[in-house]
Amino acid sequence: MAFDILFDMETSDPDDALTLCLLATHPAVTLRAVTVTPGTLAQVGMVRHLLARAGRGDVPVGARNPESQKESLSAFHTKWLGPLAPAAPDALAHEVLARTLRRYPQATLLTGAPLQNLRLLLEHHPDVHLHRWVAQGGFAGDNVVPPEHRLPKFAGLRTCPTFNFNGDPKGALLALSSDRVGRRELVSKNVTHGVAYDGAFHERMKPHASATPGLTLIFEAMERYLAQRPEGKLLHDPLAACAAIDPGIVTWAQVEVVRERGEWGSELAQGTRTFISVAMDPERFFRTFVGLDQPPAPR
């Protein structure tokens, strides 16, 4: 049985667009809303284009600031999809989130962007509670991660900058401390750097590329991406999405998140309802990514 998910995204690289394609047609998920930051008309146009191609043009789209003139859509998106017509959102992002959560109170919010939209939700809608928040963000250092699961690039570190949390530290600290957020699952930098969509991943994807419209779009995008960058793309947000679908992909530790001099870290703790990734199962991730496994809805 599919469970409800809301996705908050940005478009500075292909990561979030791949995640949108994955969630739009994954057999274990019903995508209920998409919100975009900052939410320019060009960004919303790209999101609506992908949703339409995935057969999910019914999904509401919210924007934090649809009047923003910031160039927020990376060049890859138009190289992949061609010219995209700008489009207006259905409402402001925090309004879309609040409306959807009132209708689907057990829904999971997945954030793959700086946390302005989640902050505005908590600030403007005091009646809304978030059952479960899965974030791509945060960092677990050597004080939390067992030696056998540490990546060499993070050796010796206890804290590290992390893009989505540093994009709105106020929002991150609010969401991490709010008693209106039931369970917090952070799919952290130290784990997401361990999985990439490279040539080998692409070859393994071929038998599954037509399984859903979303996987077809992902395969199409990465065919183009790998032609220019054969080293591949780290799958930050897609890993977070798959961990939202099947939490067993990830080994979790309950922690208190700390911030020091613009960097983020974690300390083992009890009773925080905040869990961070310390390891992941690559095979289970792939099987969830392509929809081979049908995990029960997370509780």
C-alpha positions, 0 to 999 in steps of 0.5 A: 500500500502506497504512503503519502509524501510531500517533496520540498526541492530546489533546482541548482543541480539535477539531484532534486529533479531525479528525485521528483521523477522517482517519487512521482511514479514509485509504486510505494509512494503517492506524491501529494504535493511539491514545493520549490525554493525559491520557486521562480516561474522557470522552476515551477514550469520545469516541475510541472513539465516533469509531473505532466510527463510522469502522468501526475499533472494533478499534484499541487505545486507551491513556491516560496517566492514566485516573484523571485528573479534569481536564476535558480534553474541549472542549465542541465534542466533545459539541455535535458528537457528543451525549452520550458514554459514558465508556470505559476504555482498553485499557492505559496509553498507553506500554504500548499504544505499546510493544506496538504498536511491537514488533508493527509496528517500522516504524510511524510515531508521529504526536504531536499532544499534549504529549509525556508518552506518548512520554517514558514510552515511552522511559523505561519500554521501553528495548528499543523503537526508534521508526523515525520520529516526526512531531510537530506542534510546534516552530518555525523562524524567519527564520534557517531559513525562506527569505524567500518562505515566511515568514508575516507573523505570525512576522516577525523571530522566531527562537524562539516558544512552541509548545504541544505541546513546552511541555506537556512540555519534558522529553519533547520534549528527550528525544525530540529527543536519543534515539538510539532515535528514527530520524528526527524530522520536526517540522511546525512552528508557522510552517507550520501557521498557513498553512492553515485549514479555512474556508468555501472549504475546506468547499465544496471538500470537498463532493464528497469528503465521502462518500468515506470514513467519516472524511471524512464525520465531518470534514465533519459536524464542520466544518459545525457549527464554521463555523456558529459560527466562519466564519473557520474552524479552523487545521489544525495536526494534520491538516497534520502527519498529511498530512505523515506520509502524504506528506512531499513536502507539506512542504519540510524543513530539517535542524536542531538544535532549541534552547530558550530561555526557554521558547521553541523555535527551530531552527538549521541543522545536519547529521547530527541526523536532525531535520527541520523544516518551512519551507514547504508545498504547499497543493494537495498537502496538500488532495489528500492530505487527501481521498485523491486522491493515493496516495503511496508509504509513507514510508521 
